[in-house]
Amino acid sequence: MTGGASEAADSFRDYLARLEERDACNRIDERISWNLEAGAVTMRANERDAQIPVFEDVSDGSDARLVGDPYRGPRRQPWKRIAMALGVSDARTTDDFYEEIIDRVRSPIAPTVVDSDDAPCKDTVRTGGDVDLLSFPWPFLHVGDGGRYSNLHTLIADDRNTEWTDWSSHRAMLHDNTRASVLLLAGEQTPNIYYYKYERHDEPMPVAIVIGAEPAVECVSMMWIPTGRNEAEFAGGLKRGPVELVECETNDLLVPATAEIVLEGRILPNSRLDEGPYGDYFGYMHGPRRSMPVLEIDAVSHRERPFIPFRVEWSEVGYAHNTTSSMEVACVGPDATLGLRAAGFNVEKLAPWPFTPRTVYVISTETTRPDYLHELANFIFTTWGMLHVDFFVFVDADVDPFDQRAVLEAVSLYADPDADFHQFGAESMPKVPLNIYQTPEEKGDVQMGTSKAKTAKTYIDATRPEGEPLRSGARVGDSERRERARAVLRDAGLSEETLDTAPVAPRGER
């Protein structure tokens, strides 16, 4: 595939305009409260696979607007809106999309730096005593949450000892006009920079939180880019053009110039505030409250009438897509597939289990020897990006890892419960404490948020035994044939409900 001919969205506003052109954006003019109501409407839209809600009038006196789960894709093609945002216009299948994203990640493009006068994010700049975080309508999303959150943004931080700048995604709970607590779980890149390089030297870590960045930036902050690599360049590769950056007001960090809001500040050493509970991506209220590092805000800059995108995690695992699950498919899947190939593994595709972000992944591979799969599992489970993931399923290359029925069929037919279920690293594997199955005591170190207690990773070998022929019902490349058949039947007038039990895609996106 040579890639889509259209250009990528250069800003979050450009992306929203594209949604509107495709009748995939629901602008709500009725006054909506940030207190549970915006989250409830967004969750219902997620459950019904409906248009993306844009809340034009939020009841707090602010002129800022909220956007609920803006990157959530249709259930049958969760990557589709991100493909549109990145200008991947001719991707018709998941394979098409994966290979195009992999090709773009292989071709990074350096960013450019613009003057403040040319940066839309500098329309309004407030510093010092003029900073007021609570002048923005940060949503309170779930009954039982510890507070109001910014949870869809890019956190930018410099490595203390090198010239590397990390772009990542870590939620922040707002406490007052100038302070937030940030979920930093040791083992991930930015938390490691903070805990092991800044806090150990009793130094604050300068950061910027970028809210409403252009889609390529948002995607890169979710990817597992190797430590030390320039993520701004990978964002440029994704959009096939340079990302424009501008210098912060109170530190030396460079931030995307078209962002809606930029929060500049310092994550303080040896200082903690409560964080959580929170309705997390597992589909449950995660708690109890824990102590997390304190972010002190020094400056806020923003566009006129800024948009604040947010995601509703707690959208019932197994029932609805949201931004997190869609980005796992569209960003993490291709990036991790490329990473495994670059490490020398013969994998077709790494696929997040649909509707359950960061819980189960499926890998299709042509090489299925037990020693090879064990080596592959060892590589995966000791890679920082896989810290969240406890379960992997290996299937043959002709099995579509996104087809849950095909994967479960492979498990039931070929996975010997005695020989093919492998527990990996029972006593020593790191695990973030966001899972449900561990007790609070097992989750361990509250201070740095990392489980040091007994935990394990598991992989299932659901590949056919060597020499086992394809079953009579097994069909290589069947997904494309099915999609073509569906298109023919759809054109003939059959309804989506007749073709499949999956929900109908929103108007304008079929």
C-alpha positions in Angstrom: 0.0 0.0 0.0 1.3 3.4 -0.9 -0.8 5.4 1.6 -3.6 7.9 1.5 -3.5 10.9 -0.8 -5.2 13.3 1.6 -3.3 15.4 4.1 -3.3 14.8 7.8 -5.2 17.2 10.2 -2.8 19.9 11.4 -4.8 20.7 14.5 -7.5 19.3 16.8 -9.9 21.8 15.2 -9.1 20.6 11.8 -9.8 17.1 12.9 -13.2 18.1 14.4 -14.1 19.9 11.1 -13.4 16.6 9.3 -15.7 14.7 11.6 -18.4 17.3 10.9 -17.9 17.0 7.2 -18.6 13.2 7.6 -21.6 13.7 9.8 -19.7 12.1 12.6 -19.7 15.0 15.0 -22.7 16.0 17.2 -22.4 19.6 18.3 -24.6 20.0 21.4 -25.7 23.6 22.0 -27.8 22.8 25.1 -26.1 23.7 28.3 -24.4 20.6 29.8 -22.7 20.3 33.2 -19.1 19.2 33.5 -20.3 17.4 36.7 -21.1 13.8 35.5 -23.5 15.0 32.7 -20.9 15.4 29.9 -19.4 12.0 30.9 -22.8 10.3 30.9 -23.7 11.6 27.4 -20.3 10.5 26.1 -20.7 7.1 27.6 -24.1 6.7 26.0 -22.6 7.8 22.6 -19.8 5.2 23.0 -22.3 2.4 23.9 -24.5 3.2 20.8 -21.6 3.8 18.4 -23.0 7.3 17.9 -21.5 10.5 16.7 -18.7 12.2 18.7 -20.3 14.7 21.2 -19.0 18.3 21.3 -20.4 20.3 24.2 -20.5 23.9 23.1 -22.0 25.3 26.3 -20.6 24.0 29.6 -22.2 25.3 32.8 -19.3 26.9 34.6 -19.1 30.4 33.1 -16.1 29.4 30.9 -16.0 29.8 27.2 -14.0 26.5 26.9 -15.8 23.6 25.3 -15.6 19.8 25.9 -15.3 17.0 23.4 -16.1 13.4 24.6 -13.9 10.5 23.3 -13.0 12.2 20.0 -10.9 9.3 18.6 -13.3 6.5 19.4 -13.8 4.6 16.2 -16.7 2.6 14.8 -16.9 -0.9 16.4 -16.2 -2.8 13.2 -13.2 -0.5 12.3 -12.0 1.2 15.5 -9.0 2.7 13.7 -11.1 4.4 11.1 -11.3 8.0 12.6 -7.6 8.0 13.3 -7.0 6.9 9.7 -9.1 9.9 8.6 -7.2 12.2 11.0 -3.8 11.1 9.6 -4.9 11.2 6.0 -4.8 7.5 5.4 -7.7 7.7 3.0 -7.4 4.4 1.1 -7.1 2.0 4.0 -10.1 -0.4 3.7 -8.9 -3.2 6.0 -7.0 -3.4 9.2 -4.1 -4.9 7.3 -4.0 -1.9 5.0 -4.1 0.5 7.9 -1.4 -1.4 9.9 1.1 -1.5 7.0 0.5 2.2 6.2 1.2 3.3 9.8 4.2 1.0 10.0 5.6 2.6 6.8 5.1 6.1 8.2 6.7 5.3 11.6 9.7 4.1 9.6 10.0 7.5 8.0 10.3 10.2 10.7 10.2 13.9 9.8 11.9 16.6 11.9 9.7 19.3 13.5 9.9 23.0 12.8 10.0 25.8 15.5 7.8 28.8 15.1 7.6 32.2 16.9 5.1 32.7 19.6 3.2 35.2 17.4 2.6 32.4 14.9 1.4 29.9 17.5 -2.4 29.6 17.9 -1.8 28.1 21.4 -0.5 31.6 22.5 -3.8 33.4 21.9 -4.0 33.9 25.6 -1.1 33.6 28.1 -1.4 33.7 31.9 1.4 33.3 34.3 2.0 33.6 38.1 -0.9 34.9 40.1 -3.2 34.9 37.0 -3.1 31.1 36.6 -6.4 29.5 37.5 -6.8 25.9 36.5 -10.4 25.8 37.8 -11.5 28.5 35.3 -11.7 25.6 32.8 -14.5 23.0 32.8 -12.5 19.9 33.6 -15.0 17.0 33.7 -16.0 15.0 36.7 -16.6 11.7 35.0 -17.8 8.9 37.3 -19.6 8.7 40.6 -16.8 7.8 43.0 -14.0 9.5 41.2 -11.5 11.3 43.4 -11.8 14.5 41.5 -12.0 16.3 38.2 -9.5 15.1 35.6 -7.5 16.0 32.5 -7.1 12.5 31.0 -6.6 13.0 27.2 -3.4 15.0 26.7 0.3 14.7 26.0 2.8 15.2 28.8 6.2 16.6 27.7 9.3 16.2 29.8 13.1 16.4 29.3 15.4 13.7 30.3 17.6 15.2 33.0 20.9 13.7 31.7 20.5 13.8 27.9 18.9 15.9 25.1 16.0 13.4 24.8 12.4 14.8 25.3 9.7 12.3 26.1 6.1 12.6 25.0 3.7 10.4 27.0 0.2 10.2 28.4 -0.5 10.3 32.2 -3.7 11.5 33.7 -3.9 14.4 36.1 -6.4 15.1 38.9 -7.0 18.7 39.5 -6.8 19.9 43.2 -6.9 23.6 43.2 -6.1 26.7 41.1 -2.4 25.7 40.5 -1.9 22.1 41.6 -2.7 18.6 40.2 -1.6 15.1 41.1 -0.2 13.1 38.2 -0.4 9.3 37.8 3.2 8.3 37.4 3.8 4.6 37.6 7.4 3.6 37.9 8.5 1.4 35.0 7.2 3.7 32.3 9.4 6.2 30.6 8.4 9.6 32.0 7.9 8.2 35.6 11.4 6.7 35.5 12.8 10.1 34.5 11.0 11.7 37.4 11.7 9.1 40.1 15.2 8.1 39.2 16.7 11.3 37.8 14.9 14.3 39.2 13.5 13.3 42.5 16.7 11.4 43.5 18.6 14.7 43.1 15.8 16.6 44.9 15.0 18.6 41.7 11.7 19.5 40.2 11.0 18.1 36.7 9.9 20.8 34.2 6.9 19.6 32.2 4.2 20.8 29.9 0.8 19.2 29.5 -0.6 19.7 26.0 -4.4 19.4 25.7 -6.0 19.2 22.3 -2.9 18.6 20.3 -3.1 17.6 16.6 -3.9 13.9 16.1 -0.4 12.8 15.1 0.9 14.1 18.4 -1.8 12.4 20.4 -1.0 9.1 18.6 2.7 9.3 19.3 2.1 9.9 23.0 0.3 6.6 23.1 2.9 4.6 21.1 5.8 2.7 22.6 8.5 4.7 21.0 12.0 3.5 22.2 13.7 5.5 24.9 15.9 8.2 23.5 14.1 8.6 20.2 12.6 12.0 19.1 8.9 11.6 19.3 8.2 14.9 17.5 9.9 13.3 14.5 7.7 10.2 14.6 4.7 12.5 14.8 6.0 14.2 11.7 6.3 10.8 10.0 2.7 9.9 11.0 1.3 13.0 9.4 3.9 13.1 6.5 4.9 16.6 7.3 6.7 18.5 10.1 5.0 19.2 13.4 5.2 22.9 14.3 6.6 23.5 17.8 6.8 26.7 20.0 8.8 27.4 23.1 7.1 27.5 26.5 6.8 30.7 28.5 8.4 29.5 31.7 10.7 26.7 30.7 12.7 25.5 27.7 10.3 22.8 26.5 8.9 22.9 23.0 5.2 22.2 22.6 2.9 21.7 19.6 2.0 25.2 18.4 -1.6 24.4 17.4 -2.6 22.9 20.8 -5.8 24.1 22.4 -4.3 24.5 25.9 -0.8 24.2 27.3 -0.2 23.9 31.0 3.4 24.7 32.0 4.8 23.7 35.4 7.0 21.5 37.5 6.5 18.1 39.1 7.9 18.7 42.5 10.3 16.3 44.3 9.2 14.5 47.4 5.8 16.0 47.4 2.6 14.1 47.0 -1.2 14.6 46.8 -4.0 12.1 46.7 -4.9 10.6 43.3 -8.0 8.6 42.5 -10.2 6.6 42.9 -10.9 6.6 39.1 -13.2 4.7 36.8 -10.4 3.0 34.8 -10.0 1.3 31.5 -10.6 -2.1 33.0 -14.2 -1.1 33.3 -14.2 -0.8 37.1 -13.8 1.9 39.7 -10.1 1.6 40.6 -9.0 2.5 44.1 -8.2 3.2 46.8 -6.8 6.7 46.7 -3.0 6.7 46.4 -0.3 9.4 46.8 1.1 10.7 43.5 3.6 13.4 42.6 2.4 17.0 42.6 2.4 19.2 39.5 2.6 22.9 40.3 1.4 25.1 37.3 3.4 28.2 36.4 1.7 29.3 33.2 -1.4 28.5 31.1 -1.7 29.4 27.4 -4.6 28.6 25.2 -6.5 29.3 22.0 -9.7 31.3 21.9 -12.6 29.3 23.1 -10.5 26.2 23.6 -11.6 22.6 23.2 -10.9 20.2 26.1 -11.0 16.6 24.8 -11.6 13.9 27.4 -12.2 10.1 27.4 -14.7 8.1 29.4 -12.7 5.0 30.4 -15.3 3.2 32.4 -17.4 2.4 29.3 -18.2 -1.2 30.1 -15.4 -3.5 29.0 -16.6 -5.7 26.2 -19.4 -3.5 25.1 -18.2 -0.2 23.8 -15.1 1.4 22.2 -13.7 4.6 23.5 -10.6 6.7 22.7 -8.3 4.4 24.7 -9.3 1.1 23.0 -9.4 2.7 19.6 -5.9 4.2 20.0 -4.6 0.8 21.3 -5.7 -0.7 17.9 -4.7 2.3 15.8 -1.4 3.4 17.5 -0.1 0.7 19.8 -0.9 -2.2 17.6 1.1 -1.1 14.5 3.9 0.4 16.5 4.4 -2.8 18.6 4.1 -4.9 15.4 6.9 -2.9 13.9 8.9 -3.2 17.1 8.7 -7.0 17.1 9.7 -7.2 13.5 12.6 -4.8 14.1 13.7 -7.2 16.9 13.9 -10.0 14.4 10.6 -11.8 15.1 8.5 -13.1 12.3 5.1 -11.7 13.3 2.2 -10.8 11.1 0.3 -8.6 13.5 0.0 -7.7 17.1 -3.6 -6.9 17.9 -5.2 -5.6 21.2 -8.2 -7.7 22.1 -11.2 -5.7 21.0 -13.0 -3.6 23.6 -10.4 -4.4 26.3 -7.5 -2.1 26.1 -4.2 -3.2 27.7 -5.5 -6.5 29.0 -5.1 -9.2 26.3 -3.1 -9.1 23.1 -3.1 -11.6 20.2 -0.1 -12.2 18.0 -0.3 -14.0 14.6 3.0 -15.5 13.5 4.3 -17.9 10.8 7.0 -19.3 13.1 5.3 -21.4 15.8 8.0 -23.5 17.4 7.6 -23.7 21.2 11.2 -22.4 21.8 10.5 -19.5 19.4 7.3 -18.5 21.1 9.0 -18.7 24.5 11.7 -16.4 23.3 9.1 -14.0 21.8 7.2 -14.0 25.1 10.4 -13.3 27.0 11.1 -10.3 24.8 7.5 -9.0 25.1 7.2 -9.3 28.9 10.5 -7.5 29.5 9.7 -4.6 27.2 8.5 -1.5 29.1 5.5 -0.9 26.8 4.0 -4.3 27.9 4.0 -3.4 31.6 0.2 -3.2 31.5 -0.5 -6.4 29.7 -0.7 -9.8 31.4 -2.1 -12.1 28.7 -0.9 -12.9 25.2 -2.3 -15.5 22.8 -0.2 -16.7 19.9 -2.1 -17.9 16.8 -1.1 -19.0 13.3 -0.5 -16.4 10.5 -3.8 -17.3 8.8 -5.8 -16.5 11.9 -7.1 -12.9 12.0 -6.1 -11.8 15.6 -8.9 -9.2 15.5 -11.5 -11.9 14.9 -12.5 -12.9 18.5 -14.4 -16.0 17.3 -11.4 -17.3 15.3 -9.0 -16.7 18.2 -11.3 -18.5 20.7 -11.7 -21.3 18.2 -7.9 -21.6 17.9 -7.6 -21.7 21.7 -10.3 -24.3 22.1 -8.9 -26.5 19.3 -5.2 -26.2 19.6 -4.2 -25.0 23.1 -3.5 -27.9 25.4 -4.5 -26.8 28.9 -1.5 -28.7 30.3 1.2 -28.0 27.7 0.3 -24.7 26.1 -0.7 -22.4 28.9 2.5 -20.9 30.2 2.9 -18.8 33.4 5.9 -16.5 33.0 7.9 -14.9 35.8 5.6 -15.8 38.7 7.6 -13.9 41.4 9.4 -11.1 39.6 7.4 -9.6 36.7 6.5 -5.9 37.2 2.9 -5.0 37.1 1.1 -1.6 37.4 -1.5 -1.7 40.2 -4.5 -0.9 37.9 -5.6 -4.5 37.6 -8.6 -6.0 39.4 -7.4 -9.5 40.3 -4.7 -8.4 42.8 -5.5 -7.5 46.4 -4.4 -4.1 47.8 -1.6 -6.0 49.7 -0.4 -7.7 46.6 -0.3 -4.4 44.7 2.6 -3.3 46.8 4.4 0.0 46.7 1.9 2.8 46.9 4.6 5.5 46.9 5.7 4.8 43.3 2.6 3.0 42.1 4.3 -0.2 41.0 3.5 -3.7 42.1 6.5 -5.5 43.4 4.4 -8.4 44.8 3.7 -11.8 43.4 2.4 -11.4 39.9 2.7 -13.2 36.6 2.4 -12.9 32.9 0.8 -15.7 30.9 0.9 -16.7 27.3 -1.2 -19.3 25.4 0.1 -21.2 22.5 -3.0 -21.6 20.3 -1.0 -22.4 17.1 -1.6 -25.7 15.3 0.8 -28.5 16.0 3.5 -28.9 13.5 2.3 -30.8 10.5 -1.4 -30.2 11.3 -3.2 -29.4 8.1 -5.6 -26.5 7.8 -9.1 -27.6 8.7 -11.6 -27.8 5.9 -13.3 -24.6 7.3 -10.1 -22.6 7.6 -9.7 -19.9 5.0 -6.6 -17.8 4.4 -7.5 -14.1 3.6 -11.1 -14.7 4.5 -11.7 -11.4 6.2 -11.3 -9.5 2.9 -13.7 -11.8 1.1 -16.2 -11.4 3.8 -16.0 -7.6 3.6 -16.4 -7.7 -0.1 -19.4 -9.9 0.3 -20.9 -7.6 2.9 -20.4 -4.6 0.5 -22.3 -6.4 -2.3 -25.1 -7.4 0.0 -25.2 -3.9 1.5 -25.5 -2.4 -2.0 -28.3 -4.8 -2.7 -30.3 -3.3 0.2 -29.7 -5.6 3.1 -29.6 -3.8 6.4 -26.5 -3.9 8.6 -28.6 -5.7 11.3 -29.3 -8.5 8.8 -25.6 -8.8 7.9 -24.2 -8.8 11.3 -25.2 -8.4 15.0 -22.6 -5.6 15.3 -24.1 -2.1 15.6 -24.5 0.0 12.5 -21.7 2.5 11.8 -22.6 6.2 12.2 -24.0 7.9 9.1 -21.3 9.2 6.8 -18.7 6.7 8.0 -19.8 3.4 6.3 
